[in-house]
Amino acid sequence: MKALLHYLITSLVDNQDAIDIRESIGQRNIAYVVYVHPDDLGKVIGKNGRIANALRILLRAAGAIQDKTIWVDFNRQPSL
Amino acid sequence: MIMSDIIPSQLSEQGQIARKVLQDILWKMEFPASVEAEEMPEQIILSITSDESLGLLIGKGGQTLNAMESIVRAITQHKTKEYGKRITVDAEGYRQRQDARLEEMAREAANRVIETGESVMMEPMNARDRRIVHMAATEVEGITTVSMGEEPYRRVVICLPGQEPVDR
């Protein structure tokens, strides 16, 4: 799941070194917080949150294959 | 043209990248499926085929298919650095069937407008579906269409010329 998310985010941003994905795994669910360079936040969120929503829907479908509920949040890298 | 006749080398750079992106996504989802690409002058159609049922990839009302389409588009645009052709993602002919239904609905509504002289407001749809309604409805002579309202509740109004509501 993390590999899929990492692939998607890497493919959308310019500053790939600034990507940080935090994962917390529960029994039936996995929560992710994706940190990206401040300049890239717009690219992963998209106009009206279009891309962020699409990413959430896609991850949810991927999670359903493994019988897991997936949560994804996006934020700017605080150290930059 | 039959899709299986198309080999990757006949695809443009954008077509090859888009196909690879979708294939990579499915691979990383651990979903056993393959992607066929068909490229036309104005659009690229990526079709997912699998021995598994594709219901999970289509989602409720096609929402997972729409999500995959948005993401494949965004990633392809980012990689090619240009807007390029319109990219459509389909699975098991789902889009084709839905589009045919939408066109039928739009034509029926347009004919009703001609008969009754009263405009018809369609249900809220995304930009892709509204485009299909616009095109099918305006094929009926004497019909004009406008979109009104804000996303995601924007809807098409089918009416007679001069009857157009004001979009505000």
gemmi code that builds the backbone of each chain (N, CA, C; Angstrom):
import gemmi

chains = {
    "A": [
        ("MET", (0.825, -1.211, 0.000), (0.000, 0.000, 0.000), (0.859, 1.260, 0.000)),
        ("LYS", (1.902, 1.222, 0.856), (2.790, 2.377, 0.936), (3.556, 2.544, -0.382)),
        ("ALA", (3.894, 1.415, -1.016), (4.609, 1.462, -2.299), (3.754, 2.144, -3.362)),
        ("LEU", (2.461, 1.830, -3.366), (1.535, 2.454, -4.322), (1.456, 3.960, -4.072)),
        ("LEU", (1.262, 4.330, -2.817), (1.147, 5.747, -2.459), (2.445, 6.494, -2.804)),
        ("HIS", (3.572, 5.864, -2.478), (4.869, 6.487, -2.755), (5.057, 6.689, -4.257)),
        ("TYR", (4.686, 5.680, -5.030), (4.792, 5.786, -6.498), (3.939, 6.950, -7.019)),
        ("LEU", (2.694, 7.056, -6.534), (1.776, 8.095, -7.004), (2.297, 9.489, -6.660)),
        ("ILE", (2.736, 9.662, -5.418), (3.214, 10.981, -4.984), (4.493, 11.365, -5.729)),
        ("THR", (5.429, 10.406, -5.836), (6.688, 10.650, -6.547), (6.416, 11.103, -7.984)),
        ("SER", (5.389, 10.513, -8.602), (5.072, 10.819, -10.001), (4.396, 12.172, -10.177)),
        ("LEU", (3.918, 12.757, -9.073), (3.166, 14.012, -9.180), (3.973, 15.255, -8.808)),
        ("VAL", (5.056, 15.067, -8.033), (5.766, 16.233, -7.498), (7.100, 16.487, -8.201)),
        ("ASP", (7.654, 17.698, -7.995), (8.972, 18.028, -8.540), (10.080, 17.710, -7.540)),
        ("ASN", (9.786, 17.964, -6.252), (10.818, 17.778, -5.216), (10.652, 16.413, -4.551)),
        ("GLN", (11.177, 15.388, -5.235), (10.953, 14.022, -4.760), (11.714, 13.709, -3.476)),
        ("ASP", (12.825, 14.435, -3.249), (13.605, 14.200, -2.028), (12.866, 14.668, -0.777)),
        ("ALA", (11.895, 15.569, -0.980), (11.194, 16.150, 0.173), (9.964, 15.350, 0.586)),
        ("ILE", (9.736, 14.201, -0.062), (8.552, 13.389, 0.277), (8.807, 12.591, 1.550)),
        ("ASP", (7.825, 12.639, 2.442), (7.911, 11.822, 3.651), (6.515, 11.235, 3.886)),
        ("ILE", (6.428, 9.926, 3.960), (5.121, 9.292, 4.169), (5.124, 8.563, 5.504)),
        ("ARG", (4.263, 9.029, 6.419), (4.144, 8.393, 7.740), (2.962, 7.429, 7.718)),
        ("GLU", (3.201, 6.244, 8.246), (2.197, 5.185, 8.177), (1.856, 4.732, 9.589)),
        ("SER", (0.561, 4.636, 9.915), (0.208, 3.984, 11.176), (-0.808, 2.885, 10.891)),
        ("ILE", (-0.408, 1.682, 11.256), (-1.177, 0.499, 10.883), (-2.022, 0.008, 12.043)),
        ("GLY", (-3.344, -0.055, 11.814), (-4.250, -0.647, 12.791), (-4.628, -2.045, 12.332)),
        ("GLN", (-5.554, -2.671, 13.072), (-5.922, -4.035, 12.705), (-6.667, -4.082, 11.374)),
        ("ARG", (-7.630, -3.167, 11.236), (-8.442, -3.161, 10.029), (-8.236, -1.907, 9.189)),
        ("ASN", (-7.351, -1.029, 9.644), (-7.159, 0.197, 8.868), (-5.711, 0.677, 8.875)),
        ("ILE", (-5.378, 1.464, 7.861), (-4.047, 2.069, 7.782), (-4.244, 3.559, 7.517)),
        ("ALA", (-3.552, 4.395, 8.309), (-3.634, 5.843, 8.102), (-2.287, 6.344, 7.588)),
        ("TYR", (-2.337, 7.221, 6.593), (-1.111, 7.800, 6.048), (-1.162, 9.313, 6.169)),
        ("VAL", (-0.023, 9.902, 6.497), (0.128, 11.342, 6.343), (1.274, 11.546, 5.363)),
        ("VAL", (0.958, 12.233, 4.269), (1.949, 12.464, 3.221), (2.472, 13.889, 3.364)),
        ("TYR", (3.791, 14.025, 3.581), (4.411, 15.355, 3.636), (5.160, 15.605, 2.337)),
        ("VAL", (4.893, 16.762, 1.741), (5.613, 17.120, 0.512), (6.176, 18.540, 0.637)),
        ("HIS", (7.074, 18.903, -0.273), (7.629, 20.248, -0.324), (6.466, 21.245, -0.469)),
        ("PRO", (6.538, 22.390, 0.234), (5.428, 23.365, 0.144), (5.044, 23.719, -1.300)),
        ("ASP", (6.034, 23.770, -2.209), (5.742, 24.096, -3.611), (4.943, 22.993, -4.313)),
        ("ASP", (4.970, 21.786, -3.759), (4.307, 20.641, -4.403), (2.927, 20.329, -3.833)),
        ("LEU", (2.566, 20.999, -2.734), (1.302, 20.649, -2.072), (0.113, 20.826, -3.033)),
        ("GLY", (0.169, 21.901, -3.831), (-0.894, 22.156, -4.804), (-1.028, 21.036, -5.826)),
        ("LYS", (0.098, 20.413, -6.163), (0.067, 19.342, -7.180), (-0.605, 18.084, -6.650)),
        ("VAL", (-0.405, 17.765, -5.365), (-1.040, 16.553, -4.835), (-2.484, 16.807, -4.385)),
        ("ILE", (-2.827, 18.071, -4.187), (-4.209, 18.378, -3.797), (-5.062, 18.673, -5.035)),
        ("GLY", (-4.511, 19.451, -5.964), (-5.222, 19.747, -7.208), (-6.317, 20.777, -7.036)),
        ("LYS", (-6.874, 21.226, -8.167), (-7.942, 22.225, -8.167), (-9.167, 21.641, -7.457)),
        ("ASN", (-9.694, 22.375, -6.491), (-10.854, 21.918, -5.700), (-10.617, 20.572, -4.997)),
        ("GLY", (-9.347, 20.238, -4.744), (-9.042, 18.981, -4.045), (-9.244, 17.741, -4.893)),
        ("ARG", (-9.302, 17.958, -6.200), (-9.593, 16.890, -7.148), (-8.601, 15.730, -7.083)),
        ("ILE", (-7.311, 16.077, -7.074), (-6.289, 15.019, -7.085), (-6.248, 14.309, -5.726)),
        ("ALA", (-6.316, 15.089, -4.635), (-6.317, 14.489, -3.296), (-7.484, 13.508, -3.152)),
        ("ASN", (-8.662, 13.898, -3.623), (-9.827, 13.011, -3.542), (-9.631, 11.757, -4.399)),
        ("ALA", (-9.083, 11.957, -5.593), (-8.834, 10.816, -6.485), (-7.839, 9.851, -5.831)),
        ("LEU", (-6.804, 10.407, -5.197), (-5.813, 9.555, -4.514), (-6.471, 8.764, -3.389)),
        ("ARG", (-7.346, 9.434, -2.625), (-8.033, 8.750, -1.521), (-8.919, 7.614, -2.035)),
        ("ILE", (-9.651, 7.876, -3.114), (-10.551, 6.850, -3.679), (-9.744, 5.656, -4.198)),
        ("LEU", (-8.642, 5.966, -4.872), (-7.806, 4.891, -5.423), (-7.194, 4.042, -4.307)),
        ("LEU", (-6.701, 4.707, -3.261), (-6.099, 3.978, -2.131), (-7.153, 3.150, -1.399)),
        ("ARG", (-8.367, 3.694, -1.313), (-9.448, 2.959, -0.656), (-9.749, 1.666, -1.437)),
        ("ALA", (-9.756, 1.765, -2.769), (-10.002, 0.579, -3.604), (-8.873, -0.434, -3.420)),
        ("ALA", (-7.642, 0.066, -3.396), (-6.487, -0.822, -3.204), (-6.565, -1.481, -1.829)),
        ("GLY", (-7.043, -0.729, -0.827), (-7.196, -1.263, 0.520), (-8.268, -2.334, 0.585)),
        ("ALA", (-9.338, -2.132, -0.182), (-10.448, -3.089, -0.188), (-9.988, -4.466, -0.663)),
        ("ILE", (-8.999, -4.478, -1.567), (-8.459, -5.760, -2.053), (-7.876, -6.538, -0.872)),
        ("GLN", (-7.266, -5.797, 0.075), (-6.646, -6.439, 1.244), (-7.526, -6.339, 2.486)),
        ("ASP", (-8.789, -5.959, 2.283), (-9.742, -5.869, 3.376), (-9.309, -4.873, 4.454)),
        ("LYS", (-8.743, -3.742, 4.018), (-8.304, -2.692, 4.948), (-8.968, -1.370, 4.574)),
        ("THR", (-9.241, -0.555, 5.586), (-9.724, 0.797, 5.333), (-8.515, 1.731, 5.326)),
        ("ILE", (-8.434, 2.584, 4.319), (-7.248, 3.435, 4.175), (-7.631, 4.908, 4.359)),
        ("TRP", (-6.847, 5.619, 5.171), (-7.012, 7.063, 5.342), (-5.755, 7.745, 4.811)),
        ("VAL", (-5.940, 8.837, 4.087), (-4.768, 9.573, 3.603), (-4.956, 11.064, 3.849)),
        ("ASP", (-3.937, 11.689, 4.419), (-3.937, 13.138, 4.583), (-2.685, 13.723, 3.954)),
        ("PHE", (-2.773, 14.981, 3.554), (-1.647, 15.621, 2.873), (-1.256, 16.875, 3.629)),
        ("ASN", (0.057, 17.110, 3.697), (0.530, 18.280, 4.416), (1.858, 18.754, 3.842)),
        ("ARG", (2.221, 20.007, 4.191), (3.524, 20.490, 3.736), (4.606, 20.036, 4.698)),
        ("GLN", (5.755, 19.770, 4.144), (6.923, 19.376, 4.923), (7.256, 20.505, 5.912)),
        ("PRO", (7.117, 20.268, 7.234), (7.280, 21.369, 8.187), (8.706, 21.922, 8.265)),
        ("SER", (9.689, 21.109, 7.934), (11.076, 21.565, 8.066), (11.493, 22.490, 6.930)),
        ("LEU", (10.662, 22.610, 5.859), (11.061, 23.429, 4.706), (10.344, 24.770, 4.680)),
    ],
    "B": [
        ("MET", (-11.378, 0.204, -36.065), (-10.056, -0.300, -35.664), (-10.174, -1.144, -34.392)),
        ("ILE", (-9.570, -2.315, -34.397), (-9.654, -3.199, -33.230), (-8.482, -2.890, -32.293)),
        ("MET", (-8.798, -2.857, -30.980), (-7.786, -2.441, -30.016), (-6.557, -3.340, -30.008)),
        ("SER", (-6.771, -4.663, -30.183), (-5.644, -5.589, -30.123), (-4.698, -5.402, -31.308)),
        ("ASP", (-5.160, -4.640, -32.327), (-4.286, -4.367, -33.472), (-3.239, -3.314, -33.153)),
        ("ILE", (-3.459, -2.602, -32.048), (-2.563, -1.500, -31.715), (-1.393, -2.019, -30.886)),
        ("ILE", (-0.212, -1.814, -31.363), (0.957, -2.178, -30.553), (1.558, -0.895, -29.983)),
        ("PRO", (2.218, -0.996, -28.813), (2.683, 0.202, -28.129), (3.506, 1.151, -28.998)),
        ("SER", (4.299, 0.596, -29.929), (5.181, 1.452, -30.727), (4.385, 2.414, -31.608)),
        ("GLN", (3.093, 2.123, -31.843), (2.285, 3.012, -32.672), (1.688, 4.146, -31.850)),
        ("LEU", (1.866, 4.067, -30.539), (1.341, 5.121, -29.686), (2.310, 6.300, -29.653)),
        ("SER", (1.759, 7.493, -29.464), (2.597, 8.669, -29.283), (3.308, 8.548, -27.940)),
        ("GLU", (4.230, 9.469, -27.667), (4.936, 9.453, -26.391), (3.927, 9.569, -25.241)),
        ("GLN", (2.943, 10.459, -25.402), (1.924, 10.640, -24.360), (1.144, 9.348, -24.130)),
        ("GLY", (0.783, 8.669, -25.232), (0.033, 7.420, -25.142), (0.815, 6.339, -24.432)),
        ("GLN", (2.109, 6.243, -24.748), (2.952, 5.222, -24.112), (3.111, 5.482, -22.621)),
        ("ILE", (3.328, 6.760, -22.270), (3.490, 7.113, -20.853), (2.195, 6.832, -20.093)),
        ("ALA", (1.064, 7.252, -20.650), (-0.227, 7.070, -19.973), (-0.504, 5.584, -19.734)),
        ("ARG", (-0.230, 4.767, -20.735), (-0.461, 3.329, -20.636), (0.423, 2.732, -19.540)),
        ("LYS", (1.694, 3.140, -19.529), (2.636, 2.623, -18.538), (2.215, 3.037, -17.122)),
        ("VAL", (1.769, 4.282, -16.963), (1.355, 4.772, -15.645), (0.194, 3.939, -15.111)),
        ("LEU", (-0.813, 3.698, -15.953), (-1.975, 2.914, -15.506), (-1.561, 1.475, -15.183)),
        ("GLN", (-0.698, 0.919, -16.025), (-0.223, -0.454, -15.789), (0.539, -0.533, -14.458)),
        ("ASP", (1.378, 0.477, -14.194), (2.151, 0.521, -12.937), (1.230, 0.632, -11.723)),
        ("ILE", (0.183, 1.458, -11.838), (-0.759, 1.623, -10.729), (-1.434, 0.285, -10.409)),
        ("LEU", (-1.915, -0.403, -11.444), (-2.608, -1.685, -11.238), (-1.651, -2.716, -10.645)),
        ("TRP", (-0.421, -2.696, -11.132), (0.616, -3.592, -10.634), (0.846, -3.357, -9.144)),
        ("LYS", (0.965, -2.094, -8.756), (1.228, -1.762, -7.352), (-0.010, -1.956, -6.473)),
        ("MET", (-1.195, -1.967, -7.092), (-2.418, -2.300, -6.344), (-2.518, -3.813, -6.161)),
        ("GLU", (-1.607, -4.536, -6.796), (-1.611, -6.004, -6.815), (-2.905, -6.530, -7.420)),
        ("PHE", (-3.350, -5.819, -8.454), (-4.546, -6.244, -9.176), (-4.110, -6.831, -10.519)),
        ("PRO", (-4.378, -8.140, -10.741), (-3.918, -8.753, -11.986), (-4.749, -8.297, -13.181)),
        ("ALA", (-4.209, -7.369, -13.962), (-4.940, -6.827, -15.100), (-3.963, -6.294, -16.136)),
        ("SER", (-4.413, -6.208, -17.372), (-3.553, -5.598, -18.383), (-4.274, -4.409, -19.009)),
        ("VAL", (-3.494, -3.560, -19.676), (-4.028, -2.314, -20.219), (-3.818, -2.282, -21.730)),
        ("GLU", (-4.885, -2.067, -22.457), (-4.776, -1.875, -23.903), (-5.015, -0.403, -24.202)),
        ("ALA", (-4.251, 0.121, -25.145), (-4.381, 1.538, -25.467), (-4.823, 1.718, -26.903)),
        ("GLU", (-5.717, 2.661, -27.111), (-6.169, 3.011, -28.453), (-6.021, 4.513, -28.587)),
        ("GLU", (-5.288, 4.950, -29.599), (-5.044, 6.384, -29.746), (-5.746, 6.929, -30.988)),
        ("MET", (-6.492, 7.993, -30.766), (-7.184, 8.652, -31.862), (-6.676, 10.081, -31.968)),
        ("PRO", (-7.050, 10.815, -33.032), (-6.492, 12.163, -33.190), (-6.719, 13.066, -31.979)),
        ("GLU", (-7.874, 12.911, -31.304), (-8.167, 13.841, -30.213), (-8.158, 13.195, -28.833)),
        ("GLN", (-8.075, 11.859, -28.763), (-8.057, 11.252, -27.435), (-7.358, 9.897, -27.386)),
        ("ILE", (-7.004, 9.510, -26.171), (-6.367, 8.225, -25.922), (-7.293, 7.445, -24.992)),
        ("ILE", (-7.649, 6.217, -25.384), (-8.506, 5.387, -24.541), (-7.683, 4.233, -23.979)),
        ("LEU", (-7.632, 4.143, -22.652), (-6.939, 3.047, -21.992), (-7.991, 2.090, -21.461)),
        ("SER", (-7.940, 0.835, -21.876), (-8.935, -0.143, -21.438), (-8.286, -1.209, -20.574)),
        ("ILE", (-8.882, -1.420, -19.395), (-8.373, -2.422, -18.469), (-9.083, -3.743, -18.740)),
        ("THR", (-8.324, -4.818, -18.877), (-8.927, -6.137, -19.009), (-8.312, -7.063, -17.962)),
        ("SER", (-9.115, -8.006, -17.494), (-8.648, -8.914, -16.456), (-9.522, -10.145, -16.411)),
        ("ASP", (-8.985, -11.231, -15.844), (-9.804, -12.420, -15.603), (-10.657, -12.213, -14.358)),
        ("GLU", (-10.207, -11.279, -13.497), (-10.953, -10.965, -12.274), (-12.127, -10.046, -12.623)),
        ("SER", (-13.118, -9.986, -11.726), (-14.198, -9.037, -11.917), (-13.650, -7.622, -11.683)),
        ("LEU", (-14.052, -6.679, -12.519), (-13.485, -5.332, -12.432), (-14.361, -4.361, -11.635)),
        ("GLY", (-15.389, -4.891, -10.952), (-16.287, -4.046, -10.177), (-15.558, -3.155, -9.187)),
        ("LEU", (-14.535, -3.711, -8.560), (-13.774, -2.962, -7.556), (-13.021, -1.783, -8.188)),
        ("LEU", (-12.558, -1.971, -9.424), (-11.818, -0.901, -10.107), (-12.773, 0.139, -10.685)),
        ("ILE", (-14.019, -0.237, -10.904), (-15.002, 0.704, -11.460), (-15.581, 1.552, -10.328)),
        ("GLY", (-15.956, 0.897, -9.222), (-16.454, 1.626, -8.055), (-17.891, 2.078, -8.220)),
        ("LYS", (-18.433, 2.611, -7.132), (-19.821, 3.076, -7.110), (-20.001, 4.212, -8.106)),
        ("GLY", (-20.880, 4.042, -9.065), (-21.116, 5.076, -10.071), (-19.880, 5.415, -10.889)),
        ("GLY", (-18.916, 4.470, -10.943), (-17.696, 4.695, -11.721), (-16.677, 5.572, -11.023)),
        ("GLN", (-16.826, 5.780, -9.696), (-15.960, 6.756, -9.027), (-14.488, 6.328, -8.965)),
        ("THR", (-14.235, 5.017, -8.859), (-12.830, 4.578, -8.835), (-12.200, 4.730, -10.220)),
        ("LEU", (-12.989, 4.443, -11.240), (-12.531, 4.639, -12.617), (-12.224, 6.121, -12.867)),
        ("ASN", (-13.093, 7.009, -12.382), (-12.868, 8.451, -12.521), (-11.600, 8.880, -11.796)),
        ("ALA", (-11.387, 8.298, -10.596), (-10.197, 8.638, -9.811), (-8.940, 8.216, -10.556)),
        ("MET", (-8.964, 7.000, -11.103), (-7.795, 6.519, -11.850), (-7.524, 7.410, -13.053)),
        ("GLU", (-8.606, 7.828, -13.708), (-8.475, 8.695, -14.877), (-7.835, 10.034, -14.504)),
        ("SER", (-8.307, 10.655, -13.416), (-7.739, 11.940, -12.966), (-6.259, 11.805, -12.658)),
        ("ILE", (-5.898, 10.692, -11.988), (-4.512, 10.513, -11.581), (-3.613, 10.211, -12.780)),
        ("VAL", (-4.081, 9.334, -13.669), (-3.278, 9.021, -14.867), (-3.059, 10.296, -15.684)),
        ("ARG", (-4.099, 11.123, -15.802), (-3.997, 12.394, -16.514), (-2.965, 13.322, -15.870)),
        ("ALA", (-3.084, 13.475, -14.546), (-2.192, 14.397, -13.826), (-0.743, 13.939, -13.932)),
        ("ILE", (-0.499, 12.642, -13.754), (0.875, 12.132, -13.802), (1.433, 12.246, -15.227)),
        ("THR", (0.613, 11.917, -16.217), (1.068, 11.998, -17.609), (1.401, 13.444, -17.980)),
        ("GLN", (0.543, 14.374, -17.548), (0.808, 15.795, -17.810), (2.101, 16.238, -17.147)),
        ("HIS", (2.328, 15.763, -15.938), (3.538, 16.128, -15.201), (4.780, 15.584, -15.895)),
        ("LYS", (4.668, 14.370, -16.445), (5.820, 13.736, -17.104), (6.096, 14.338, -18.485)),
        ("THR", (5.034, 14.638, -19.249), (5.243, 15.147, -20.616), (5.363, 16.667, -20.640)),
        ("LYS", (5.036, 17.309, -19.528), (5.077, 18.780, -19.423), (4.158, 19.461, -20.425)),
        ("GLU", (3.099, 18.774, -20.857), (2.123, 19.432, -21.724), (0.737, 18.861, -21.467)),
        ("TYR", (-0.292, 19.584, -21.905), (-1.653, 19.150, -21.657), (-1.984, 17.894, -22.456)),
        ("GLY", (-1.643, 17.882, -23.742), (-1.814, 16.696, -24.582), (-3.263, 16.354, -24.886)),
        ("LYS", (-3.467, 15.113, -25.334), (-4.812, 14.660, -25.695), (-5.612, 14.287, -24.456)),
        ("ARG", (-6.930, 14.238, -24.599), (-7.802, 13.787, -23.535), (-7.550, 12.298, -23.289)),
        ("ILE", (-7.441, 11.899, -22.024), (-7.201, 10.495, -21.685), (-8.452, 9.933, -21.007)),
        ("THR", (-8.918, 8.788, -21.502), (-10.074, 8.112, -20.910), (-9.630, 6.746, -20.403)),
        ("VAL", (-10.059, 6.400, -19.188), (-9.780, 5.067, -18.653), (-11.093, 4.287, -18.602)),
        ("ASP", (-11.086, 3.098, -19.195), (-12.298, 2.267, -19.233), (-11.986, 0.876, -18.690)),
        ("ALA", (-13.010, 0.192, -18.217), (-12.868, -1.190, -17.758), (-14.092, -1.967, -18.194)),
        ("GLU", (-13.878, -3.071, -18.851), (-14.969, -3.942, -19.312), (-16.028, -3.181, -20.104)),
        ("GLY", (-15.640, -2.162, -20.835), (-16.592, -1.406, -21.649), (-17.587, -0.596, -20.836)),
        ("TYR", (-17.282, -0.368, -19.532), (-18.189, 0.369, -18.647), (-18.506, 1.758, -19.195)),
        ("ARG", (-17.449, 2.501, -19.563), (-17.644, 3.866, -20.077), (-18.504, 3.872, -21.333)),
        ("GLN", (-18.190, 2.935, -22.225), (-18.935, 2.852, -23.480), (-20.428, 2.678, -23.209)),
        ("ARG", (-20.768, 1.781, -22.277), (-22.172, 1.530, -21.958), (-22.811, 2.757, -21.317)),
        ("GLN", (-22.080, 3.375, -20.348), (-22.607, 4.558, -19.660), (-22.796, 5.716, -20.629)),
        ("ASP", (-21.804, 5.905, -21.525), (-21.869, 7.004, -22.482), (-23.066, 6.830, -23.405)),
        ("ALA", (-23.308, 5.598, -23.843), (-24.436, 5.326, -24.733), (-25.755, 5.646, -24.017)),
        ("ARG", (-25.829, 5.311, -22.717), (-27.029, 5.613, -21.929), (-27.249, 7.109, -21.784)),
        ("LEU", (-26.145, 7.829, -21.511), (-26.206, 9.285, -21.369), (-26.681, 9.947, -22.667)),
        ("GLU", (-26.120, 9.498, -23.774), (-26.488, 10.053, -25.084), (-27.978, 9.850, -25.344)),
        ("GLU", (-28.454, 8.657, -25.012), (-29.867, 8.319, -25.192), (-30.746, 9.253, -24.348)),
        ("MET", (-30.351, 9.424, -23.070), (-31.089, 10.319, -22.166), (-31.124, 11.743, -22.703)),
        ("ALA", (-29.965, 12.211, -23.208), (-29.847, 13.585, -23.705), (-30.733, 13.788, -24.933)),
        ("ARG", (-30.711, 12.825, -25.831), (-31.542, 12.932, -27.047), (-33.022, 12.929, -26.706)),
        ("GLU", (-33.416, 12.043, -25.764), (-34.814, 11.985, -25.332), (-35.247, 13.322, -24.740)),
        ("ALA", (-34.387, 13.886, -23.889), (-34.699, 15.169, -23.253), (-34.819, 16.263, -24.306)),
        ("ALA", (-33.913, 16.263, -25.286), (-33.929, 17.286, -26.337), (-35.217, 17.192, -27.150)),
        ("ASN", (-35.637, 15.982, -27.453), (-36.891, 15.804, -28.208), (-38.093, 16.286, -27.409)),
        ("ARG", (-38.035, 16.083, -26.081), (-39.106, 16.542, -25.212), (-39.167, 18.069, -25.207)),
        ("VAL", (-38.002, 18.717, -25.234), (-37.949, 20.183, -25.265), (-38.593, 20.698, -26.550)),
        ("ILE", (-38.301, 20.058, -27.670), (-38.885, 20.444, -28.959), (-40.418, 20.301, -28.905)),
        ("GLU", (-40.876, 19.182, -28.340), (-42.316, 18.914, -28.280), (-43.061, 19.890, -27.378)),
        ("THR", (-42.507, 20.122, -26.178), (-43.225, 20.892, -25.158), (-42.835, 22.362, -25.130)),
        ("GLY", (-41.664, 22.705, -25.675), (-41.175, 24.083, -25.605), (-40.643, 24.465, -24.241)),
        ("GLU", (-40.598, 23.487, -23.320), (-40.074, 23.774, -21.978), (-38.671, 23.197, -21.823)),
        ("SER", (-37.810, 23.973, -21.166), (-36.426, 23.514, -21.023), (-36.344, 22.372, -20.002)),
        ("VAL", (-35.319, 21.564, -20.135), (-35.106, 20.428, -19.233), (-33.761, 20.599, -18.534)),
        ("MET", (-33.750, 20.413, -17.207), (-32.511, 20.507, -16.449), (-32.051, 19.085, -16.107)),
        ("MET", (-30.846, 18.738, -16.515), (-30.321, 17.401, -16.243), (-29.782, 17.361, -14.807)),
        ("GLU", (-29.514, 16.149, -14.319), (-28.968, 16.031, -12.959), (-27.507, 16.508, -12.953)),
        ("PRO", (-26.962, 16.844, -11.768), (-25.565, 17.282, -11.721), (-24.628, 16.192, -12.269)),
        ("MET", (-23.644, 16.609, -13.053), (-22.695, 15.652, -13.641), (-21.303, 16.258, -13.662)),
        ("ASN", (-20.299, 15.405, -13.785), (-18.938, 15.919, -13.938), (-18.750, 16.431, -15.373)),
        ("ALA", (-17.627, 17.120, -15.602), (-17.384, 17.799, -16.877), (-17.432, 16.819, -18.056)),
        ("ARG", (-16.902, 15.643, -17.818), (-16.841, 14.631, -18.878), (-18.252, 14.241, -19.340)),
        ("ASP", (-19.133, 13.964, -18.377), (-20.493, 13.555, -18.721), (-21.304, 14.715, -19.305)),
        ("ARG", (-21.065, 15.923, -18.792), (-21.778, 17.097, -19.330), (-21.438, 17.295, -20.802)),
        ("ARG", (-20.175, 17.062, -21.128), (-19.723, 17.208, -22.501), (-20.499, 16.247, -23.414)),
        ("ILE", (-20.695, 15.028, -22.965), (-21.424, 14.023, -23.745), (-22.874, 14.469, -23.952)),
        ("VAL", (-23.482, 15.009, -22.870), (-24.871, 15.490, -22.959), (-24.969, 16.661, -23.944)),
        ("HIS", (-24.043, 17.623, -23.831), (-24.024, 18.780, -24.744), (-23.999, 18.308, -26.200)),
        ("MET", (-23.075, 17.386, -26.476), (-22.878, 16.943, -27.856), (-24.094, 16.193, -28.384)),
        ("ALA", (-24.649, 15.283, -27.577), (-25.786, 14.472, -28.042), (-27.037, 15.328, -28.200)),
        ("ALA", (-27.276, 16.254, -27.244), (-28.505, 17.059, -27.277), (-28.501, 18.025, -28.460)),
        ("THR", (-27.343, 18.631, -28.735), (-27.296, 19.633, -29.814), (-27.330, 18.993, -31.199)),
        ("GLU", (-27.252, 17.651, -31.241), (-27.450, 16.968, -32.521), (-28.906, 17.085, -32.963)),
        ("VAL", (-29.799, 17.297, -31.990), (-31.216, 17.492, -32.311), (-31.386, 18.928, -32.800)),
        ("GLU", (-31.985, 19.103, -34.002), (-32.063, 20.434, -34.598), (-32.931, 21.377, -33.765)),
        ("GLY", (-32.484, 22.618, -33.627), (-33.232, 23.628, -32.895), (-33.022, 23.558, -31.398)),
        ("ILE", (-31.971, 22.853, -30.959), (-31.700, 22.711, -29.522), (-30.392, 23.402, -29.165)),
        ("THR", (-30.384, 24.038, -28.026), (-29.143, 24.613, -27.533), (-28.967, 24.164, -26.072)),
        ("THR", (-27.726, 24.144, -25.587), (-27.489, 23.695, -24.212), (-26.566, 24.678, -23.489)),
        ("VAL", (-26.752, 24.799, -22.180), (-25.829, 25.583, -21.349), (-25.590, 24.812, -20.050)),
        ("SER", (-24.428, 25.074, -19.437), (-24.166, 24.503, -18.114), (-24.365, 25.599, -17.099)),
        ("MET", (-24.925, 25.247, -15.938), (-25.059, 26.246, -14.886), (-24.833, 25.649, -13.507)),
        ("GLY", (-24.528, 26.509, -12.547), (-24.255, 26.054, -11.190), (-22.769, 25.836, -10.971)),
        ("GLU", (-22.432, 25.552, -9.717), (-21.030, 25.383, -9.335), (-20.713, 23.897, -9.212)),
        ("GLU", (-19.481, 23.544, -9.542), (-19.011, 22.179, -9.308), (-19.131, 21.881, -7.814)),
        ("PRO", (-19.459, 20.685, -7.399), (-19.729, 19.504, -8.238), (-21.217, 19.347, -8.579)),
        ("TYR", (-21.972, 20.450, -8.455), (-23.414, 20.367, -8.737), (-23.768, 20.998, -10.075)),
        ("ARG", (-22.755, 21.248, -10.907), (-23.001, 21.873, -12.190), (-23.844, 20.942, -13.067)),
        ("ARG", (-24.850, 21.529, -13.742), (-25.727, 20.703, -14.564), (-26.007, 21.331, -15.918)),
        ("VAL", (-26.382, 20.484, -16.844), (-26.692, 20.944, -18.195), (-28.174, 21.267, -18.282)),
        ("VAL", (-28.484, 22.392, -18.920), (-29.874, 22.727, -19.228), (-30.039, 22.625, -20.737)),
        ("ILE", (-31.019, 21.830, -21.150), (-31.326, 21.661, -22.573), (-32.535, 22.535, -22.878)),
        ("CYS", (-32.408, 23.436, -23.865), (-33.506, 24.372, -24.127), (-33.541, 24.833, -25.574)),
        ("LEU", (-34.505, 25.692, -25.886), (-34.595, 26.292, -27.206), (-33.729, 27.551, -27.214)),
        ("PRO", (-33.213, 27.950, -28.386), (-32.397, 29.175, -28.447), (-33.198, 30.366, -27.908)),
        ("GLY", (-32.571, 31.205, -27.105), (-33.246, 32.367, -26.528), (-33.857, 32.070, -25.166)),
        ("GLN", (-33.876, 30.777, -24.803), (-34.461, 30.356, -23.520), (-33.394, 30.156, -22.447)),
        ("GLU", (-32.122, 30.377, -22.824), (-31.013, 30.024, -21.937), (-31.132, 30.718, -20.583)),
        ("PRO", (-31.042, 29.956, -19.484), (-31.038, 30.577, -18.162), (-29.715, 31.316, -17.963)),
        ("VAL", (-29.713, 32.280, -17.065), (-28.476, 33.015, -16.776), (-27.690, 32.255, -15.712)),
        ("ASP", (-26.434, 31.983, -16.013), (-25.584, 31.248, -15.070), (-24.946, 32.229, -14.090)),
        ("ARG", (-25.413, 32.219, -12.867), (-24.794, 33.095, -11.864), (-24.661, 32.359, -10.540)),
    ],
}
model = gemmi.Model(1)
for chain_id, residues in chains.items():
    chain = gemmi.Chain(chain_id)
    for i, (resn, *xyz) in enumerate(residues, 1):
        res = gemmi.Residue()
        res.name, res.seqid = resn, gemmi.SeqId(i, " ")
        for name, pos in zip(("N", "CA", "C"), xyz):
            atom = gemmi.Atom()
            atom.name, atom.element = name, gemmi.Element(name[0])
            atom.pos, atom.b_iso = gemmi.Position(*pos), 0.0
            res.add_atom(atom)
        chain.add_residue(res)
    model.add_chain(chain)
structure = gemmi.Structure()
structure.add_model(model)
structure.setup_entities()
